[in-house]
Amino acid sequence: MTLAWYGHLKLQQMHISNSWPLIGIIVFSWVLAFFEYCCQVPANRMGFVGNGGHFTLVQLKVIQEAISLIVFSIMAGMMFQGENLHWNHAVSFGFLVLAVYFAFK
């Protein structure tokens, strides 16, 4: 979802999508998101405790948010090199790690 939500901004910076109408950007983002959903939905079905997996619904959501933040940080660093992470971002990442810890307690 990171690429679907923020990738179009990089295309705009590269002057690729400047002339695209908003609906074109939305369709582009939905196409990218579709492939992530093709992976995430089966993973959630297999991982959910009600389907024989090991994780509760809340645990699955916390895992998804933590992975999303890690992927966002990597993508932002690669695609938007002018965007710097600051101390408050590191603290909020730390709190997210604590949230994962407490969700699994």
N, C-alpha and C positions, 0 to 999 in steps of 0.2 A: 504494500500500500504506500510505502514511502515514495517509491518511484512514481506511482500513479498520482499521488497528491502533490509532489514537489518537482517531479521531473519536467513538467511543462514550464516551470519557472526557468530551468536551465535552458530549455529550448528557446525561450523568449530572450534570455541573455545572449544566446548564440545567434539571434536574429533569424531563427528558423520558423518560429510559430507566430511572429509578430502580426502577420496578415491573416492568421486563422480566426474565424469567428469563435465566439465563446462556446457554441455548441460543438465545434470541431475539437476544442480543447477537452470538453467534457467527454466526448466519445473516445478520444485518445486515452484519457485517464481510465475510463471504464474498461477499455480493451486490456490495458495493463493490469488492472485490478482483477479482471476475470481469471487470469492465470494464477494469481496468488490465491484466489478463492478455490480454484481447482486443487490446490495443495492443502490449504488450511481446513476446509470442510472435512475431507477424509481424515486428516490428522486429529481433529477434534472428536470425530465420531469414534475413532479407534482408541483415543486416549481417555475418553469419558468413562468414569467408573460404571455408569449404567449400561455400557456396552462392553464391559469386560476389561476396560482400561484401568489405569491407576490413579487418575486425577479427577477431582471434583470440578464442578463448573467454575467455581471461583478460582481454583488453582489454574485451570486452563486459561482463564482470562488474565490472571496475573502473569503467567508465563508469556502470553501473547503480547502484553504491554511491555514487558521487559525486553523481549526480542525486538519489538518495534522500535524501542528507544535506542537499542544498540545499533540496529540497522540504520536508523535515522542518523545517528552520530557518525557512522562510517560514511554514509552517502553524502551527508553535509560536508564532511571533511574532503571528500573526493570531488564532489561536483561544485560546491560553493566554497572555494578556498579562502574567500574573504570573511567568511563567518567563523568567528573564533569562539571556542568554548571558554567560559570563565569559571571562577571558583564556585559561584552559586549553581552553575550547571552540574559541577562535580558533586556538590552537596545533594542536589536533588536526585542525581543518579544513585548516590549512596542510600538515600531514603527509599528509592525504588528497590534496591537490593534488600534492604530491611523489610520492605513490604513482601517481597518474595519469601524471605525467611519466615516471617510471621504467618503468611498464608499457608505454609507447609507445616506449621507447628500444630 
